[in-house]
Amino acid sequence: MIRPWELFRAETLDIRLSPTTNAPLPSAKPSRWNTSEYYLYYLAFLTIPVLMFKSVYDVSQPSHPMYKHYAHLLSPGWIPGRQVDNSDAQYSNFRDFIPYMALLLTLHPLLRVIANVVTGSPAPRNGASQSKKASAEQADCRLKSRVNFDLVFTAIFMVALHGISAFKILFILYVNYHVAMSLPRKYVGVATWIFNMGVLFSNELCHGYRFTDLSIILSSTPINANTSLGATIDSYGGLIPRWEIFFNITVLRLISYNFDYIWMLERGTSNAIEKKSLDPAALPDRERVAMGAQPKDFTFPNYVAFVLYAPLYLAGPIVNFNDYISQCRYPSASISFSRTFPYAVRFLLCLLTMELVQHYLYAVAINNAKPDWSLYTPFQLSMLGYFNLHIIWLKLLLPWRFFRLWALVDGIDPPENMVRCMSDNYSALAFWRGWHRSFNRFIVRYIFVPLGGSRGLSKPRMIANFLLVFTFVAVWHDLNLRLLTWGWLITLFVLPEIIATLLFPAKNYRNRPNTYRWLCGLGAVFNILMMMVANLVGFAVGVDGLKGLVTGIVGDLGGRIFFVGACATLFVGSQVMFEWRESEKRRGIDLKY
C-alpha cells in the first residue's frame, strides 16, 4: 500500500509509468527544492493561487453586476448557501448519472464473478508443476468465459442505452468486420479509413439515421412525422437515443481492429509470442499491444465483445484488440487492490475538487451568458479563462478515470488518459502526449507511424504529418470550424517549440545548466500562453470570445502591466514543473509528458 504523500505521483496512476529500477537516471540532477531560488518560488505558490481563486469567487457572488445575467443557469447545490454551476451540458449528463454508474460499477464485476462460479470457469494458475499445454488451455477457457459474459452483458447494456439503435451499431460493426475479412489485404487499410471516416460524416449528417426521416423519404404521400411508424420505432431509443454522439470512440476501435488483423497476417499465421520465446502470461505492455492476440482470436464474437466492452464503450480509455484479448486470456499482473484502491481515492478527490469548483466558481455559467467583458478587471478575465480550461480538464478527466476504474475492477487495465494536471504542462508536444494519452497512443500506432513518424524526415514533411494528424483529431472530435481552427492552431503553436529546440540545443549549455533552465522557462511561458489560446478557441469561448478576453486583458496600460506579472508567474510555475520532473528522474522515471 502506498503512503499518503505518494498518492499524487505519476506511477500511482498507471503501472506503465513506474520505473524499471529505483536507481536515479543518469541525466538526473541534484535536488533544488532546498535552495534559496526555490524558497522564493514557494512564496509565490503560497500567495498567488489564493488570489487566483478569490478573483473568480468574487465575480461569482450575487452582488456582482453580471450575476443576474447567468443566475438562471445555476442549480440548487448540496453545499449550504451555494448554488452549483451545472450548466456544462456535456459534464452535467455524467454528474447526474454518477449514482447509477457507481451501482453499475459494483454490479457488473459482481455478476461476472457469479457467472464464473455458476459456469465453473477456471482461472489460470501459475506454477512450475503446470504444463504449458494445460496452462494455455486454461487461458483459452478464461478468454471464452470472459467473452461470453461480455457478449451477454453488452447485448443488455446496448439495448438499455440505445434501444432500437443498438441494431444500427451492430450493422456498422458487421460491415467493418467484413471490410477486413473479405477484401484483399492490400486494400483493407484504405477501405477501413474510407468506411470509418464515411461513418463519422454520415452519422453527423443523417442525425443517427432516424426511422422518422426514413418514413418521410419512403412515403409516397405527405405524412405527419410525429405520428409515423418511424417515429414510433424511434421512441424506443433507450437512455441515450443520440447514440451517434458517443460513436466516435467506437470508430477508433473499428479502425484498430482491422489494422491489428492485417498486421497479424503480415507477421504470418504462426504465434509471434512463441517465436520470441515470451511468457504469454506476463507480456509487457508493448508486446501486449503489438502481438497479444493469436490468429485464431480474430473472430466475430471476440470482435463484438472488444468493440462494445461495457466499461470502456462510452468514453474509453482506448485499448486495442491485441491488448484486450491478451488481458482476457491472462489476468494482468498490474491489477491488485493495492493499486486499484489508491486510484479510486484519487478519482474521489478529483470529483470532490470538481464539486467545490462548481459550487464556488461559476466560470462556465459566466462564459455561457456571453457577458460584457468590460465589467471585469484584466486579472478576473484571465482567471475566468484559466478556470474554464481547468473545468474542461476536470470534466474530461472524471469520466475517463471513472470508466478506467470500472475496467480495473473488472480485470482489464487500460492506459491512464490524464497523467498530468492541466497546470503541470509547459511543452506543447508533451501536453498532447499526456492529454487523452490512450488516444495519442492510437494516433501514433495507427496514423503517425504509418505516415513515417518524425525521425529521418525533412522538417516540411514532419510538419505536414503534424497538420494531418491534428486535422484528423479535430474532425474526430466534432465536425465544426471551431475545432478545425483548434487543430490548425495546435500545429502552428508546435512549430516555435521545434524551432527553439533546434536553435538552442541542450548540449551547448552543458556547462551553464541554470542559464539553459531559465531560457527554457521563457520558452515555457510562450508555450503555455499559446496552449491556453488554442484550447480556449477549441473548447470554451471560440475565436470571437477569445477576442473579447484578449482585448479586456491587454486593452489598456493596467492590463499590459498585469500581463507582464502573469508571465512572471508562469515562469515561476515552469521552474517548479522542471524540478518536479527532475524529482521523477531521481526516482528512475523519465516521462515524455
N, C-alpha and C positions, 0 to 999 in steps of 0.2 A: 504494500500500500504506500502511495506517495505521501510525502509530508506536505502540510498545508501551503508552505511557501513555494512548493514546486508545482502547484496546481496550474499556474498560468504559463508554464514552459511549453515550447512548441512540441516537444516529444510526448507530452501528456495527451495531446490531441490525437496523434497518429503514430503508431509504432514505426511507420515508414520514415519518420523524421528522427528516429533515435540513432545515436552514434553506434558504429560497429565496435568501437573501443572507447574507453573512458579517458584515454590519453589526449592531451591537447593537440590540436592540429599544428603542423609545422609553421603555418602562417599566423598563428595566434600571437597577439601582442600582450604585454603585461597590462594588468588592470589599471584603469584610470579613475575608477569610481571614487578613490580616496585622495583625489588631487584637488588643489585649490580651484582649478578651472571648473571642475565638475561640481564643487560646492556652490559656485556661482550659478550654475545651471539648476541645481536643486532649489535655490531661492526662487528662480523663475517658475519652476514647476509647482512650488507651494503657493504661489500667488496668482499667476496668470490664469490657470484653469478655473479658479473660483470666480474671477471676473468674467470669464467666457460664459460660464453657466448663468451667472447673475444677469448678464446683458439680455439673454433670451427669456429668462424668468421674468424680468421687469416688463418686457413687451408682451408677455402672456398674461398680465394681470387685467382684471375687469376695468381698472382705472385708466388703461391706455386708450387713446382716442380710436385706435383701429379695432378694439376688441369687439364692438358691436357688429362689425362687418363680417366677422368669422365665427361669432358665438353660436350660430345655428349649426356649425359643423362639429361642435363638441357634443359629447355624450356624458351622461352621469358616470362618475368614476367610483372605484371601490375605496379610494383614499378619502377620508372625511374632508369636506370643504373644497375638493378639487374635481373639476371636470376632466375627462380624458379625450385626447385628440386621436380618435379612431377614424379619421377622415381619409386615410390612405386606403383606397378600395382594395388593392392587392393584399395588403397585410391584414386588413380587418377581417377578411374571409378566414385567414389562418387563425387569427386571435379568437374569433367567435367559436371556432370548432376545436380549440385545444382540449377541452374536457372529453369530447367524443374521441378525438385521436389518441389521447392518453389511454382511454379504455381499449381502443383497438391495439395499441402497442402492447398492452398487457395480454389481451385475449389471443391475438394471432400466434405468438410463440407458445402460449399455453396449449392452444388447440393442436399445434404441431407435436408437442410432447405427448398429448393424449393420443393422437393418431399413430405415433410411433409405438406407443405401448399396445394399442389395440391391434395393430398390424404386425407387431413383433419385429419391427425394423431394427437391425443391428447397428451398433456404432462401431466404426473402425477402431481397432486396438493396436497399440504399438508394442513391440517386443520381439526379441530375437527368436523366440520359440515359434512364432507365427510365420508360415511360409509366405513368400511373395505372392504366390498364386492365390492363397486364401485371403491375404490382405487386399489384393486387387479385386477379388470377387466381393468382398465385404464392402469395399469402397463403391463398387458399382451398385450394390444394393442400396447403399445410403443415397447415392445420386438418384436412383429411381424413386426411392421413397420421398425425397425432398421434392423432386419434380412433380410427382403425382399429387402431393399435397398442394404445391404451388398452383397447379392447374385447377384443382377443385376450388381452392380459396380465391384464385384470380377470377374464375367464372362468376362467383357470387359477388366479389368485390367490384368487378367491372359493371355488372348489371345494376348494382346498387348505386354506383357513381354516375353512370351514363345511360342507364335504361336501354332503350332500343338502339341507341347509338353504339353500344358495345359491338354490335354486329358490323357496323361500318368500320370500326377499328380492326376487327378480325379480318375483314375483307382486305384492307390495306396491308396487313401483316402477311396474308396469304399471297398477294401479288408480289410483294417484295421478296418473299421466300422463293418464289418461282423465278424471279429475275436471277437469283443466284444459282438455282439448281437446274434451270432449263436452258439458259443461254450459254454459248461457248465462252470459255473462261476469259478470253481476251476482251470480250465485250461487257463483262459483268460490272467492272469498275465504273465505266462511263454510264452504263444503263442504270446502275444504282444511284449515281448522283443525279441524273436526269429525272428519274422517277421520284426520288425523295424531295428534290427541290420543287418539282411539279406539285407534289402533295402539299408542301408548305404554302405555295401560292394558291392552289385551288381551295385548300381549307379556308384561307382568308377570304378569297373572292366569293366562294359559294356558301360562306357562313355555316360550315359544318354539314352541308348537303341536307338541308331540312326537307322533310317529306311534304311539308306545306308548299314549298316552292315547286317541288316535283309535281304535285297535284295540279297546280296552276298551269304548268308547262304542258302537261299531258292532256288536260281537259280541252275538249273541242268547243265548249261554251263557257262564258264567264261564270265563275263560281265565287262564293264567299269564302275567302281564305280561312277565316276563323272557324267555320263550321265544316270544312272539307275533311275527307278521310285522312289526308296528310296531317292536318292539324291535330286530329285525334291520336294518330300514331306518335307525333312529336310530343304530345302531352305526357308520354311515358319516357321522360328524359332523365330520370334519376336525380340524384342530389346535385350533380353538375351537368346540366343539359348542354352547356357550351364546351363540349369535350375538346374541340379544336384548339382552345387557348392553352391547354396543357399538353398538346400532342408534340410540340417542338422537341421536347426532351426525348420522346419516344423515337422520333426520326433519327436521332443520333445513334440509338441502339440498333435501328434497322440498318443504317449505314455500316456501323462497326461489325455487325454480324456478317454481312455479305463480304466485307473485306477480310475478316478473320477466316472466312471459308475459303476464299480464293488464295490467300496466303498459305493456308494449310495445304491446299492442292499443290502449290508451288514447292513446298517442302517435301512433298511425297506422302504416300499413304502410311509409311512406317511411323512408329511412335517416336517423335523427336525427343521426348524426355528420356526414353530408354537409350537412344543413340548417344545422348550426352551424359549418361550414367548419373542422372539426377534422381533424388528421392522424391517421388510424386507427392508424398505426404508432407513434405517440408520444402516446397518450392519457394524461392524468394519471390518478391512481388514482381520483379521484371520478367522472370520466366513464366509466372502465372499468367501475366498479361499477354506474353508473346506466344506461348505454346501450352497453356493449361488444359485445353480441350483436345481429345483424341479424335481421329477421323470419324469414328463411329458415333460421336456425340452430336454431330450436326444433323439432328432430326427435327421434324416439325414440332413435336411436343416439347422438346428441350428449348427450341427457339421461342415458342409462345411463353413458356414459363419464364425464360430470361427477359424477354422484352416487356412483359407485363408484371414482373415481380413486384408484389404489392408495396413493400416498404419504400421502394425507390421509384415507383411508377410516376408519381405526380411531379416530383422536382429533382430526383437524383439524391445523392451524387451518382455519377455515371461509372458503372463498371462495364467492361466488355464481356463478350460471350466466353472467351477463354477463362477469364478470372472467375466468372460466376460458376461455370462448370467445375473448375478446379476446387473452389470452396464448397460446392455441394458434394463433391466426391470425398474430399478430406477436410475436416474442420481446421480452420486457420489457427495457428498457434498464438496469433496476436489477440485472440478473443478470450478474455478472462474477466472475472468480477473485479479484480484489482485494477484493470484498465478501463472497463466499461463504467464502473461507478464514478470515478473522478470525471469522466466525460459527461455523465448525466448531471453531476453537480455543476460543471461549467455551463451546461445548457440552461439549467435553472437560474444561475446567476445572470446569464445574458438575458433571459426572459424577464427577470426582476429589473434589470437595467432598462430594458425597453419600456416596461410598465412605468417606471419612475420618470423616464423621459416623456412619455405620452401624457402623464398627469401634470407635469410641471413646465414643460417646454412645448409650446403649441406651434412649432416651426412649420409643420406640414399644413395645418389649417390656415396659417397666415399666408403661406405661399399660394394655396388654392383659392384664397379670397381675392387674388390679384390686387394687392394693396397699393396705396400711394407711398412709394418708397421714400419720398421726401420727408415723411413723418419719422423716419428712423435715422439715427446717427450712423456714420461710417462703421463704427465698431459693431453696432447692432446689426447692420446689414450683412457684414462679413460673417458674423456668428449665425445669423439665420441661414445663410448659405452653407456654412460649415456643419451645423446640426442637421440640416436637410440631408446632407451627404451621410452623416452618421446614422440617421434613421434609415436611409436606403441600405446601408451596410447591415444594420441590425435586422431589417425586415427580410433580407436575403439569408443572412446567417442563421436565423432561428428556424425557418423551415428546413434548411439543409441539414442543420445539426439534429433536429428532431427526427427526420427521416433516416439519417445515418444512425442515430441511436436506436431506432426501431430495428434497422437491419442488424446492428451489432447484437442486440438482444436475441434476434432470430438466428444468429450464427453466420452472418455474412459481413465481411469487413470491407466496406468501400473506402476510397481515399477521402480524407478530410477536404472540404471545399474551401474553407476560410482559415488560413494558417495565421495570418497577421491581422491585428486590429487595423481599421481604416487609417488611423492616425499614426501607424507604425510603418509607413511606406514613404520612401524618398526616391525610388527609382521607378520610372515608367515601365521598363522592361520587367523588373522584378515584381511590380504590382500586378501585372497581367499574368504572371506565372502563378501567383498566390491567390488571386481573386478568382473564384469559381475554378479551383485547381483541377478538379476532375474534367471540366470542360477544356481546360488548357491541355491536359494530357491527351484528350480526344483529338484536339486540333493538331497537336504535334505528331501523333501517330498516324492519323488518317488524312491530314491535309498538308502540314508544313514539311514533314519529311518526304512524302511523295513528290512535293514540288521542288525538292532539292535542298530544303533547310536553309542554313545560313553559312555553313562552313564551305570554303572553297569557291564561293560565288562572288561575282562582282557586286559592288555596292548598289548599283541600279537594280540588278536582279533581286538582291536581298530586299530592297525597299519595295519592289513590285510584289514580292511574296507577302510582305507585311500588309500591304494595301489590300491584296486579295483576301488574306486571312481575316482582317478586321471588317472588310465589306461583308464577308460571309457571316461573321459574328453579329454584325448589326442587322442583317436581313433575317438571320435565325431568331434573334430576339423579337423583332416585330417589323412589319413592312411599313415603315414610315420614314419621312425625310429627316426627322429629328435624330433617329438612331443611325441613319446613314451618315449624317453630319458628325455624329459622335464617333463612328468608326473611322472616318477620314481624319478627324482631329487627332485621334489617338495615334494614327500613323504619322501625322505631321509632327506631333509632340515627342515621338520616339526619336526622331532624327537628331535633335540637339544633343541628346544623351550619347548617341552613337558617335557623332562628330566629336564631342568633347572627350570621349574615351580615346579616340584616335589622336587628338591633338595633345592630350595631357596623359600619356601612359604612366602607370604607377612606377615602372622601373626607373623613370627619370627622377623620381623623388624618393628613391630608396634611402638616401641619407638625410632627407628632410620630411619625415613621416607626418609631423604636425602641420607643416605647410600644405602637404597634399590633402590631409584630412580637412583642413579649413577650406581649401579650394573646392573639395568635393561638397562641403557644406553649402557653399554658394550655389553650386550646380543643383544641389538638392532643393534649395529654396525655389529655384526656377521650375524644376520638375514638379514639385508639389503644387505650385500655383497652376501649372498647365493641366495637371491631372484633375484638379478641382474644377477648372473651366470646362474640360471635356465632359466630366460626369454631371455637372450642373446642367449642361446643354442636353445631354442624352437622357437623363433620368429625373430631372427635377423641374427646372424653370424654362428650358428651351432657350433659343437664341434671343428672342425678344426680352424674356425675363432676365437673361444674363446682362443684356444692355442696360436695363434699369438698375440692376445691382451694381455694375461697374461704375455707371455714372454717379450713383449715390455715394459710392465709396471714395472715388478719386476726383469727384467733380469740383472740389474746392481745396484750398490750401490745407485746411484742417484734415481733410480726408487723405491728402497726399502724405502729410506728416504721419497719420495713423498707419498708412500703408508701409512706410519705412519701418515703423515699430513692429508691424505684423511680420515683415520679412526677417527682422532680427529674431523674433520669437520662433519662426520656422527654422532659422539657423540653429538656435539652441536645441530645438526638437530633433533636428537631423544629427547633431553631435551625440545626443543620447541614443538615438537609433543605431548609430555606428558602434557605440560602445556596447549596446545590448547584443549586437551580432558578434562582437569580439568575445563577449562572455560565452556565447554559444560555441564559438570556436575553441575556447578554453575547456569546454565540456566535450569536445570531439565532434561538434555538429557544424556542418557547412551547408547552409541552405542557399538556394539561388533566388530567394524572395524574402 
